[in-house]
Amino acid sequence: MVGVIRLLTVTLGVLMLCGSTMGEPTIPAVTTGSSGGTSSLPYDESADAHAAIRAATAQAATEKKDILLIFGANWCIDCRELSANMVKSPLSDLVGRRYVVVKVDVGNWNRNLDLVKAWGDPIDKGIPGVVVFDPHGSVLYMTKAGEVANARWMGSEGLMRFFAALPQSKQ
């Protein structure tokens, strides 16, 4: 019995020591592009999302594409997984043909919430949330039930099926 107590005490001490020296968790960089290198995290926390949406809308009108808003955050595993898959073929090809993409950082549910509300709260059931609209501002699709909030389990094939099924404008 004394041996078990001693073992438990040592184990508890080691766990406490490890826990106190671990510090803040780090979020790994996302691997992007064909080079396999690392880049910054997918959501620019200092971006002016309003300006980015205006610019994307103008670009989409010129290119005869729709706009794909993706609301998410860098701490979100599913957001990072979606972002990583969006730069790999065949999903990158589909997205590139159809959309001008804007990633909108929602932080810890405390950033760009005015945009979330303005676009119908596509993150109500989780992030990432998606809105597709045409250059005239007509919403073609919005996530309502966390459709891609489980991107890590959907895999590249599931994400491809999701995006391939989204409606497109009649430009």
N, C-alpha and C positions, 0 to 999 in steps of 0.2 A: 504494500500500500504506500509506503514511504517513497518507493521508487517511482510510482505513478504520479504522486504529487510533485516530486522533484522534476520529472519529465514535463508535466504540465506547466510548472513554474518557469522552466527554461524556455519552453515553447512560447509561452505568453510574453516573456521578456524579449525574445528574438522578434516576435511579431510587432511588439510596441516599438522596438528600436528601428525596425525596417519602416514602419509607418511614419515615424517621426523624421526620417531622413529622405523620404521619397520626394517631398516638395510638391509643386504644382504639376499636374499631368501635362504632357505635351501632346499636341495634335500633329501627327505626321503630315508632311507635305503630300500633295496629291501628285501621282505620276500622270503626266499628260504627254500627248503627242507621240509621234512615231519614234522619236529618239529615246523614249523611255526615261528621260530626265525628270527632275522634279521641278515644280514651279510653286508659286504661292498658292495659298488656299483658294478655293473657287469663288468666294464672295469677298468683294472689296468693301471692307467695313467703312472706308472713308469716301466711297463714291456718292455722287449726287444722283440718286436713283431717278428723281424727277427729270433731270436733264438727260440721263441715259435713255429714258423711255421716249422723250421728245425726239432725240437723235435717232433712235431705232425706228420710230414711226416714220420719220422723214426718209430714212434709208429704205425702209420696207416699201414705201410708196414708189420710190424710184426703181427698186429692183423687182417690184410686183410680187412681194412676199408678204406673209403674215408676221406678226410679232409674237414671240414666245417669251412670256415672263415666267421666271422661275424664282419663287420666294423660298429662301432657305437661310442657313447659317453654317459657319465653318465648324462649329462644334458638333454638328449633326452628321452622324455616320451615313445615313441614307442620302443626305444632300451631297456629301462627298462622293458617294458611290454613283449617284446619278450623274454628277459632273464628270467623273472619270469615264463613265460609259459613253457620255455624249461626245467625247473626242476620239472614240474608236469607231472604225467602220464595222458594220454598215449604218449604225445609228448616226454617226457624224455626217454621212452622206445625205441621209434623209433630212436631218435637221438643217443642214446647210442649203439644201434645195428649197425647202419650204419656209424657213424662218430667219428673222433677225432676232437673235437671242439677247435678253437682258436678265442678268441675275441680280435679284434684289435681296440684300442682306436684311434679315429681321432681328439679328443679334440674339439676345436672350428674351425674345418677345417684347423688345423695347425699341426697335428701330424700324423706320418706314411703315409704321402701323397705319398711317394715314393712307398710304398706297394700298395696303392690305384691305382696308375698309372700302376704299374707292373702287377696287376691283372685285368686290363681293365676298371678301374673306375666304380666299382659297386655301388658307392654312388652318381653318377651323378644326379640322380633324387630323392635323399633323403637317410636318414639313418633310420634304419639299412639297410646295403647292405650285400649281401651274395655271396660267391663264393664257389663252390664245385669242388674239384679236386682230382684226384687219386694220389697215392704215387709216380707216375712217373712224376707228374707235369702237366698232361693233364687236362684242364678245362672241366668239365662236365656240369656246369651251372654257370651263373652269372646274378645277377639282373641287368636289364637295364632300367626298367621303374618304379623304386620305389615299387616293388612288395610287400615288407613287411614294407615299410616306414609308413604304416598306421596300424601297428600291434595292436594298442589299439582298433581299430574298428573291426579287424578281429576276435578277440576272440580266445579261445583255439581251437575251431572246425575249424575255417578258417586257423589258423596256422598249424594245423595237416594236413589238406587237402593240403596246400602248400608244406610242407616238404615231405609228402607221395608221391607227384607227381614228386619230383625231380629225375632226372636220376641217376643211380648208375653205377659204373664201373663193368666190367666183370671179377673181380678177381677170 
